[in-house]
Amino acid sequence: AALAREFPASNRDRIHRVAPLRDRTLRTAENALWMLMAAAGLFLLIGCVNVANLQLARGYSREREIAVRLALGAGRSRIIRQLLTESAVLSLAGGAAAFILAAAAWQVLPSLAPASIPRLAATRADWTLLAFSAAIAVFSGLLAGIAPALRSTRSTLSGGALAIRGGAAGGTERLRTALVVSEIAIATLLAAAGVQLGGRLIQLVESGTGFDTDRIFAAVVLPSRERYPSPEDRALVYRRFLEAEPAIPGVEKAGVVDALPFSGENTGGFVSANAAAPADERDRIVAEIDVTGGEYLQAMGVRLLEGRWFRDQEAGPSSDAALVDEGVAKRLWPGESAVGRRVCVFCEPGRPANWKQVVGVVTSIRHASLEGDVHWTVYLAGGAFERAAFLVLGGGRPPTELDTAVRKAVASVDPNQPVLLGASMRSLVSDSIADRRFVAALLGATVCLALLLAVAGVYGVVAYLTSRRTHEIGIRVALGATRGRVQGLVLGQGLRRVLAGVLAGLAAAVILLRALRGQIAGFETLNPEWMAAAALVVAAAAVIACWIPARRAASIDPLAALRQD
C-alpha cells in the first residue's frame, strides 16, 4: 500500500509479496533433489546387498582356507581386516569408475536440465565429488563386506569346515534370505515412488489448460519508454503492432494482454460484487485480473458462455467493461446471470471502489500452474494497449515460422523495436512442469537400474542355492520326482523371498509417501492402482529371475548329480 501511494504509476493495482531469496531461488527444487539423493542412496544399498551376497558365496568357497588359517593361529580380527580390505579395494575400483562416468555425464546433464533447477550449470565434477565418491566407496565396501567377513570367520575345524558337503549352512541361508528380501523391498519402494510421480505427471499433462496450446503463439513486446514516453504513445504503437499481425499468413486471431498464462506474469487482486466487501473479507475473493485487447480471448480459444466479447471502443482507459470466467460468476452470483452485474476489482479498504460492468462470461483457464483448482479470472478492457506486454496470435502455422513473421511485422512498424521472446503456448506450459519432468526422468532411470540390479541379485542367489542343492536334486529325481515338482521346489524357494520383499516394500512405500505428502510435488495423493502396478512389475521381474534357475534345476541329470562330491 505504501509503494502504491508513493509510486502510483508503477505500483497501482499490484500486490507485492516478500520472501527470502533462498526460498525464491530453490522453491520446490530442494525437496525434489533431496528425494533423488535418497533414491540414489537406496540404489547404492541394493548394490551393497548384491556385493554382500557375492562375498558370502566367495566366503563359502574360502571356508577351508580360513579354517586352516584359524587353526594355525591367525587371529580372527586379522582375517576380518583382510576381508574388509579386499572388499574396500573392490569398492574403490568401482568408485573410480563411477567418478569417471559422473564426470562424463556432467558434460551433458546441465544442458538437459530445466532452468528452474538452480545452480546446476555451475556445478562441476571436481575434487569434492572425487572425495565424496571415495568416501562412499569405502563406506559401501565396509557395509557390504562386514557381514560376510564375520560369517566366514566363524568356521572352525571342529565345525566341519574341512569336509563341507551339501547345502549351505542355516545361518548363511537366513542371511542371504534377509538380503534378498531387503533388495526386493527397496526396489518395490523405488518403483512405487517412481510410478506415483510419473503417473501424477501424466495426469497433469492430460488435465488441460482451458485453451488451445497447439495453435497459440505469444511474443513479448515492450515499447521503449524513451521513444514512447506517454501511455498514449505506447497505446498507439501497440495498436499498430496488433494491426500488422493479421496480415501474417495463417494468423486467424490476434490480441494483446498484460499478463500471459504460464509466462510467470500474474496480476492478482481482490474481487467482489458487494459494495461493503472492502470492509468484509468474507465477501471478496482473490482472482487473476488481466487487461486484454483485440481478440486475445478468441485467439486463446476461450469460449463465450454468456453475453458478448469486448468491443474495440472499450479499450480506452476509461472503459468499465469486464468479462468474468465461469468460476467467478458462480462464486459471486450463484444461480444467477452475471451479465449486467457490477464487479469491484482490486477492492481493498482505504481505496476507492473500482467498479466494472460485466458484459460476458467465458470459460475458465489455468493461468500459472497445471496443479490444483482452476484459478478465477476477471478480464478488463480499459487501458489494454497502454498496459499491453504480450502479442498473442492464434493460427495453425509452426511456431518457428510465426516467430520470424512476428519479428518482421513489428519491424515494419518500428525497426528499432525488439521482440524479446517468442514461444508457443505449448512450450510455455511444458516449461511449467519441466523440473518435475526432469526429476521424474531421473527417478525413472534410477528405478529401472535398481530393478535390474535387484533382479540380478535374486537370480544370483537362487542360482547359487540351486547349485548347492545339485546332489539333493539328483537324489530326488532318482527317487521319482518329476521335472515339474523339482521346478516348483526351486521356484517356490525364490517366490517366498520375492513375496516377502514386495509386501515389505509396499508397506514402506505407503508410510514414506504419506510422510512426503505436501513436501514433494506428485505425492499429494496415493493411487493404489499405480502402487499395485509397480509391485506387479517388480514381482514379475523377480519371478522370471527365479524361474531361470528353476528350469535349469529341472533338467539336471541325476547320474551326473550323484557323482558330484
C-alpha positions in Angstrom: 0.0 0.0 0.0 2.9 2.4 0.8 4.5 1.7 -2.6 1.2 2.3 -4.3 0.9 5.7 -2.6 4.5 6.8 -3.3 4.8 5.4 -6.8 1.3 5.1 -8.2 2.5 4.9 -11.9 4.4 1.7 -11.4 2.6 0.1 -8.4 -1.1 0.8 -9.0 -3.3 -2.3 -8.7 -0.4 -4.6 -7.7 0.1 -6.9 -4.8 3.7 -7.4 -3.6 4.9 -10.4 -1.6 8.2 -10.5 0.1 10.0 -13.9 0.5 13.6 -14.9 1.4 16.0 -15.1 -1.6 16.9 -18.7 -0.8 13.2 -19.7 -0.9 12.7 -17.8 -4.1 15.8 -19.4 -5.7 15.3 -23.0 -4.6 11.4 -23.1 -4.5 10.4 -26.8 -4.7 13.6 -28.0 -6.3 15.3 -28.5 -2.9 12.9 -31.3 -1.8 13.0 -32.9 -5.2 16.8 -33.0 -5.2 16.9 -34.5 -1.7 14.4 -37.2 -3.0 16.8 -38.0 -5.9 19.6 -38.2 -3.4 17.7 -40.6 -1.2 16.8 -42.7 -4.3 20.5 -42.8 -5.2 21.3 -43.9 -1.7 18.7 -46.8 -1.9 20.1 -47.8 -5.2 23.6 -47.9 -3.6 22.1 -50.0 -0.8 20.9 -52.6 -3.4 24.3 -52.7 -4.9 25.8 -53.3 -1.4 23.3 -56.1 -0.8 24.4 -57.8 -4.1 28.1 -57.4 -3.3 27.4 -58.8 0.2 25.7 -61.9 -1.4 28.7 -62.4 -3.7 31.0 -62.1 -0.8 29.0 -64.7 1.1 29.3 -67.1 -1.8 33.1 -66.3 -2.1 33.5 -66.7 1.6 31.8 -70.2 1.5 34.4 -71.3 -1.1 37.2 -70.0 1.2 35.9 -71.6 4.4 38.6 -74.3 4.2 41.3 -71.7 3.8 40.0 -69.6 6.6 39.6 -72.6 8.9 43.2 -73.7 8.3 44.5 -70.2 9.0 42.5 -70.0 12.2 43.8 -73.5 13.2 47.4 -72.3 12.6 46.9 -69.4 15.0 45.8 -66.5 12.8 43.6 -64.0 14.8 40.0 -63.6 13.8 40.3 -59.8 13.8 43.3 -60.0 11.4 41.3 -62.1 9.0 38.3 -59.8 9.2 40.6 -56.8 8.5 41.9 -58.6 5.4 38.5 -59.5 4.1 37.3 -55.9 4.7 40.4 -54.6 2.9 39.6 -56.8 -0.1 36.1 -55.5 -0.1 37.1 -51.9 0.2 39.7 -52.2 -2.6 36.9 -53.6 -4.8 34.6 -50.8 -3.9 37.3 -48.1 -4.6 37.8 -49.5 -8.1 34.0 -49.2 -8.6 34.0 -45.7 -7.1 36.8 -44.6 -9.5 34.8 -46.0 -12.5 31.7 -44.2 -11.1 33.5 -40.9 -10.9 34.7 -41.2 -14.5 31.1 -41.9 -15.6 29.8 -39.0 -13.5 32.4 -36.6 -15.0 31.3 -37.6 -18.5 27.6 -37.4 -17.7 28.2 -33.9 -16.3 29.1 -32.7 -19.7 25.6 -33.5 -20.9 23.3 -33.3 -17.9 23.2 -29.4 -17.4 22.1 -29.0 -21.0 19.2 -31.4 -20.5 18.1 -29.9 -17.1 15.5 -27.2 -17.0 16.5 -23.7 -15.9 14.1 -23.9 -12.9 16.6 -26.2 -11.1 19.0 -23.5 -9.7 22.8 -23.5 -10.0 23.0 -26.9 -11.8 25.1 -25.4 -14.6 27.6 -24.1 -12.1 28.4 -27.5 -10.6 31.4 -29.5 -11.6 32.9 -32.9 -11.2 35.8 -31.6 -9.1 37.9 -32.8 -6.2 35.0 -32.5 -3.8 33.0 -35.0 -5.8 36.1 -37.2 -6.1 36.5 -37.2 -2.3 32.8 -37.8 -1.8 33.0 -40.8 -4.3 36.0 -42.2 -2.4 34.2 -41.9 1.0 31.1 -43.5 -0.4 33.1 -46.3 -2.0 35.0 -47.1 1.3 31.7 -47.0 3.2 30.0 -49.2 0.7 32.9 -51.7 0.8 32.8 -51.9 4.6 29.0 -52.1 4.6 28.9 -54.9 2.0 31.9 -56.8 3.5 31.2 -56.7 7.2 28.5 -59.4 7.4 30.3 -61.9 5.1 33.6 -61.3 6.9 32.0 -62.0 10.3 30.2 -65.0 8.9 33.3 -66.5 7.2 35.5 -66.3 10.3 33.0 -68.4 12.4 34.2 -71.6 10.7 36.3 -73.9 12.9 37.9 -77.2 12.3 35.6 -78.9 14.7 32.6 -77.4 12.8 33.4 -79.4 9.8 34.8 -76.7 7.6 37.3 -79.2 6.1 34.6 -81.5 5.0 31.9 -79.3 3.6 29.2 -81.1 1.7 25.5 -80.5 0.7 23.5 -77.3 1.2 24.5 -74.0 2.8 24.5 -73.6 6.5 21.3 -72.5 8.0 22.7 -69.2 9.3 24.2 -68.2 6.0 21.0 -69.1 4.2 19.0 -67.0 6.6 21.3 -64.1 6.0 21.0 -64.5 2.2 17.2 -64.6 2.5 17.2 -61.3 4.5 19.5 -59.7 1.9 17.3 -60.8 -1.0 14.1 -59.7 0.8 15.6 -56.3 1.6 16.7 -55.6 -2.0 13.3 -56.6 -3.4 11.7 -54.3 -0.8 13.9 -51.4 -1.8 13.2 -52.0 -5.5 9.5 -52.0 -4.8 9.7 -48.8 -2.7 11.6 -47.0 -5.5 9.2 -48.4 -8.2 6.1 -47.3 -6.2 7.6 -43.8 -5.8 8.6 -43.6 -9.5 5.2 -44.8 -10.7 3.4 -42.4 -8.4 5.5 -39.4 -9.6 5.2 -40.4 -13.2 1.5 -41.1 -13.1 0.8 -37.8 -11.5 2.9 -36.0 -14.2 0.8 -37.7 -16.9 -2.3 -36.7 -15.1 -1.1 -33.0 -15.1 -0.3 -33.1 -18.8 -3.7 -34.6 -19.6 -5.6 -32.3 -17.3 -5.8 -29.5 -19.9 -5.3 -25.8 -19.6 -8.7 -24.5 -20.9 -7.1 -23.0 -24.0 -5.7 -24.4 -27.3 -1.9 -24.8 -26.6 -1.1 -26.1 -30.1 -2.5 -23.1 -32.1 -1.3 -20.2 -30.0 1.9 -18.2 -30.3 2.9 -15.3 -28.0 5.7 -12.7 -28.2 6.9 -10.3 -25.6 7.0 -6.7 -27.0 7.8 -3.8 -24.6 7.8 -0.4 -26.3 10.8 1.7 -25.3 9.8 4.4 -22.7 12.5 6.7 -24.3 10.7 6.6 -27.7 7.2 6.3 -26.3 7.2 8.2 -23.0 3.5 8.6 -22.5 0.8 5.9 -22.1 -1.0 7.4 -25.2 2.2 6.9 -27.3 2.6 3.3 -26.2 -1.1 2.6 -26.8 -0.8 4.0 -30.3 2.2 2.0 -31.3 0.8 -1.2 -29.8 -2.3 -0.8 -31.8 -0.1 -0.6 -34.9 1.8 -3.7 -33.9 -1.5 -5.5 -33.5 -2.9 -4.3 -36.8 0.2 -5.6 -38.6 -0.3 -9.2 -37.3 -3.4 -10.3 -39.2 -1.5 -9.8 -42.4 0.7 -12.8 -41.5 -0.4 -15.9 -43.4 -2.1 -18.4 -41.2 -2.9 -16.0 -38.4 -6.7 -16.1 -37.6 -7.0 -14.1 -34.4 -4.7 -11.6 -32.7 -4.8 -9.8 -29.4 -2.8 -8.3 -26.5 -2.6 -8.9 -22.8 -0.6 -7.6 -19.8 -0.1 -11.0 -18.1 0.1 -14.1 -20.3 -0.8 -17.5 -18.7 2.3 -19.6 -17.8 4.7 -16.7 -18.6 5.4 -16.1 -14.9 3.4 -12.8 -15.0 0.5 -12.7 -12.6 -1.8 -9.8 -11.6 -3.9 -10.9 -8.7 -6.3 -8.8 -6.6 -9.4 -8.8 -4.5 -12.7 -9.0 -6.4 -16.2 -8.5 -5.0 -19.8 -7.9 -6.0 -20.7 -6.4 -2.6 -20.3 -2.7 -2.1 -19.3 -3.4 1.5 -16.7 -6.0 0.6 -13.6 -3.9 1.2 -14.5 -3.9 4.9 -15.6 -7.6 5.0 -13.1 -10.1 3.7 -15.7 -12.9 3.7 -17.5 -11.3 0.7 -14.4 -10.9 -1.6 -12.3 -13.4 -3.5 -8.8 -13.4 -4.9 -8.7 -13.6 -8.7 -6.3 -13.1 -11.6 -7.1 -9.7 -13.2 -5.9 -9.4 -16.7 -6.2 -6.5 -19.1 -6.8 -7.6 -22.7 -7.3 -6.0 -26.1 -8.1 -7.0 -29.6 -9.2 -10.7 -30.0 -7.0 -12.0 -27.3 -9.5 -14.4 -25.7 -10.7 -15.6 -29.1 -7.0 -16.3 -30.1 -6.6 -18.3 -26.9 -9.5 -20.5 -27.8 -11.6 -19.3 -24.8 -15.3 -19.9 -25.3 -18.0 -17.3 -24.6 -20.8 -18.8 -22.4 -23.0 -15.8 -22.0 -23.1 -12.2 -23.1 -20.7 -10.7 -25.6 -17.0 -10.1 -26.3 -15.2 -6.8 -25.8 -15.7 -4.2 -28.4 -12.9 -2.1 -30.0 -14.1 1.2 -28.5 -14.0 -0.4 -25.0 -10.2 -0.5 -25.0 -9.9 3.1 -23.8 -8.6 3.9 -20.3 -12.0 5.0 -19.1 -13.8 1.8 -20.1 -15.6 -0.2 -17.4 -16.3 -3.3 -19.5 -15.3 -6.6 -17.9 -15.6 -10.3 -18.6 -15.6 -12.9 -15.8 -14.9 -16.6 -16.1 -17.5 -19.2 -15.0 -15.8 -19.7 -11.7 -16.1 -16.0 -10.7 -19.7 -16.0 -11.9 -20.7 -19.0 -9.9 -18.9 -17.7 -6.8 -20.3 -14.1 -6.8 -23.7 -14.7 -8.3 -24.6 -18.4 -7.6 -27.7 -19.5 -9.6 -28.0 -16.1 -11.3 -26.8 -14.5 -14.6 -23.6 -12.4 -14.2 -24.2 -10.3 -17.3 -25.1 -6.7 -16.5 -23.9 -7.0 -12.9 -21.2 -4.8 -11.4 -18.0 -6.2 -10.0 -15.4 -4.4 -7.9 -11.8 -5.2 -8.8 -8.7 -4.5 -6.6 -11.1 -3.9 -3.7 -9.3 -3.1 -0.6 -10.0 -1.0 2.5 -8.9 2.6 2.1 -9.0 2.6 -1.6 -11.8 3.9 -3.9 -14.1 1.2 -5.2 -13.1 0.3 -8.8 -16.4 -0.9 -10.3 -16.7 -2.6 -13.7 -19.7 -3.7 -15.7 -19.8 -7.4 -16.6 -20.6 -7.8 -20.3 -20.0 -11.6 -20.7 -19.0 -14.9 -19.1 -16.2 -17.1 -20.5 -14.8 -20.5 -19.8 -12.1 -20.8 -17.2 -8.4 -21.4 -18.0 -5.3 -22.2 -16.0 -3.0 -19.3 -15.5 0.0 -20.2 -13.5 0.0 -24.0 -12.9 -1.5 -27.3 -14.0 -2.0 -28.3 -10.4 -4.9 -27.6 -8.1 -8.1 -26.0 -9.0 -8.5 -23.6 -11.9 -7.9 -20.1 -10.7 -10.6 -17.5 -11.0 -10.0 -14.8 -13.6 -11.5 -11.4 -14.4 -10.7 -9.7 -17.8 -10.7 -5.9 -18.2 -10.8 -3.9 -21.4 -9.9 -0.5 -20.2 -6.2 0.5 -20.8 -5.5 -2.7 -22.8 -3.0 -1.1 -25.2 -1.4 1.2 -22.6 -0.5 -1.8 -20.4 0.0 -4.5 -23.1 3.2 -6.6 -22.8 2.3 -9.7 -25.0 1.2 -10.1 -28.5 -0.9 -13.3 -28.9 -1.7 -14.9 -32.2 -4.0 -17.8 -32.9 -3.4 -19.9 -36.0 -2.0 -23.1 -37.4 1.5 -22.2 -38.5 4.6 -23.7 -36.8 6.0 -21.6 -34.0 9.4 -21.1 -35.7 7.7 -19.6 -38.8 5.4 -17.4 -36.7 8.4 -16.2 -34.7 10.1 -14.9 -37.8 6.9 -13.4 -39.2 6.1 -11.6 -35.9 9.5 -10.0 -35.8 9.2 -8.8 -39.4 5.7 -7.4 -38.7 6.9 -5.5 -35.6 9.9 -4.2 -37.5 7.6 -2.9 -40.3 6.1 -0.6 -37.7 9.3 0.2 -35.7 12.6 -1.2 -37.0 14.2 -0.4 -33.6 11.6 -2.3 -31.5 12.9 -5.6 -30.3 10.8 -8.7 -29.8 12.2 -10.0 -26.6 10.8 -13.5 -26.7 8.6 -15.6 -28.9 7.2 -19.0 -28.0 4.2 -21.3 -28.5 1.9 -21.8 -25.5 2.6 -25.5 -25.6 6.3 -24.7 -24.9 5.3 -22.4 -22.0 3.0 -24.9 -20.5 5.7 -27.6 -20.9 8.3 -25.4 -19.2 6.0 -25.0 -16.2 6.5 -28.7 -15.4 10.0 -29.1 -16.8 11.5 -29.5 -13.4 9.0 -32.2 -12.4 9.6 -34.0 -15.8 13.3 -33.9 -15.3 13.1 -35.3 -11.7 10.6 -38.0 -12.9 13.0 -39.0 -15.7 16.0 -39.2 -13.3 13.9 -41.2 -10.8 12.6 -43.4 -13.5 16.2 -44.2 -14.7 17.2 -44.9 -11.1 14.1 -47.2 -10.6 15.0 -49.2 -13.8 18.6 -49.6 -12.8 17.6 -50.6 -9.2 15.1 -53.2 -10.6 17.7 -54.6 -12.9 20.2 -54.8 -10.0 17.7 -56.4 -7.7 16.6 -59.0 -10.3 20.3 -59.8 -10.9 20.7 -60.3 -7.2 17.7 -62.6 -6.9 18.9 -64.6 -9.9 22.4 -64.9 -8.4 21.2 -66.1 -5.0 18.6 -68.6 -6.3 21.1 -69.9 -8.9 23.8 -70.3 -6.2 21.5 -72.0 -3.7 20.3 -74.3 -6.5 23.8 -75.2 -7.4 24.5 -76.1 -3.8 21.5 -78.5 -3.9 22.5 -80.3 -7.0 23.3 -83.5 -5.1 19.9 -83.3 -3.3 18.0 -82.7 -6.5 19.7 -85.6 -8.2 18.6 -87.9 -5.4 15.0 -86.5 -5.7 15.0 -87.2 -9.4 16.4 -90.7 -8.9 13.6 -91.4 -6.4 11.0 -90.4 -9.0 10.5 -86.7 -8.6 9.1 -85.2 -11.8 10.6 -82.1 -13.6 7.6 -80.1 -12.6 7.9 -81.0 -9.0 11.6 -80.1 -9.0 11.0 -76.9 -10.8 8.2 -76.0 -8.3 10.5 -76.7 -5.4 13.2 -74.3 -6.6 10.7 -71.7 -7.8 8.8 -71.8 -4.5 12.0 -71.2 -2.6 12.6 -68.0 -4.5 9.0 -66.8 -4.6 8.7 -66.8 -0.8 11.6 -64.3 -0.7 10.1 -62.2 -3.5 6.6 -62.1 -1.9 8.1 -61.1 1.4 10.2 -58.3 -0.2 7.3 -57.0 -2.3 4.9 -56.8 0.7 7.6 -55.1 2.9 8.4 -52.6 0.1 4.7 -51.7 -0.4 4.3 -51.1 3.3 7.4 -48.9 3.4 6.2 -47.1 0.3 2.8 -46.2 1.9 4.4 -44.9 5.1 7.1 -42.9 3.3 4.9 -41.4 0.6 2.4 -40.3 3.2 5.2 -38.7 5.1 6.3 -36.9 2.0 2.8 -35.6 1.2 2.9 -31.9 0.7 6.7 -31.9 0.7 7.3 -33.1 -2.9 5.0 -32.3 -5.8 3.4 -35.5 -7.1 2.9 -37.2 -3.7 -0.2 -35.3 -2.7 -2.4 -38.4 -3.1 -1.6 -42.1 -3.2 -3.1 -44.1 -6.1 -3.4 -47.7 -5.0 -3.7 -48.9 -8.6 -0.4 -47.3 -9.5 1.3 -48.8 -6.5 -0.1 -52.2 -7.3 1.1 -52.0 -10.8 4.6 -51.1 -9.6 4.6 -54.1 -7.2 3.4 -56.4 -10.0 6.3 -55.2 -12.3 8.8 -55.9 -9.6 7.3 -59.3 -8.7 7.1 -60.3 -12.4 10.7 -59.5 -13.0 11.8 -61.3 -9.8 9.7 -64.4 -10.8 11.5 -64.5 -14.1 14.8 -64.4 -12.3 13.7 -67.3 -10.1 12.3 -69.3 -13.0 15.5 -69.5 -15.0 17.5 -71.4 -12.3 14.4 -73.5 -11.5 14.1 -74.5 -15.2 17.8 -75.4 -15.2 17.4 -77.4 -12.0 14.6 -79.5 -13.5 16.9 -80.6 -16.3 19.7 -81.9 -14.0 20.9 -85.4 -14.9 20.5 -87.5 -11.7 23.5 -89.7 -12.6 25.8 -86.7 -13.0 24.5 -85.1 -9.9 25.0 -88.2 -7.8 28.7 -88.5 -9.0 29.4 -85.0 -7.6 31.3 -84.8 -4.3 
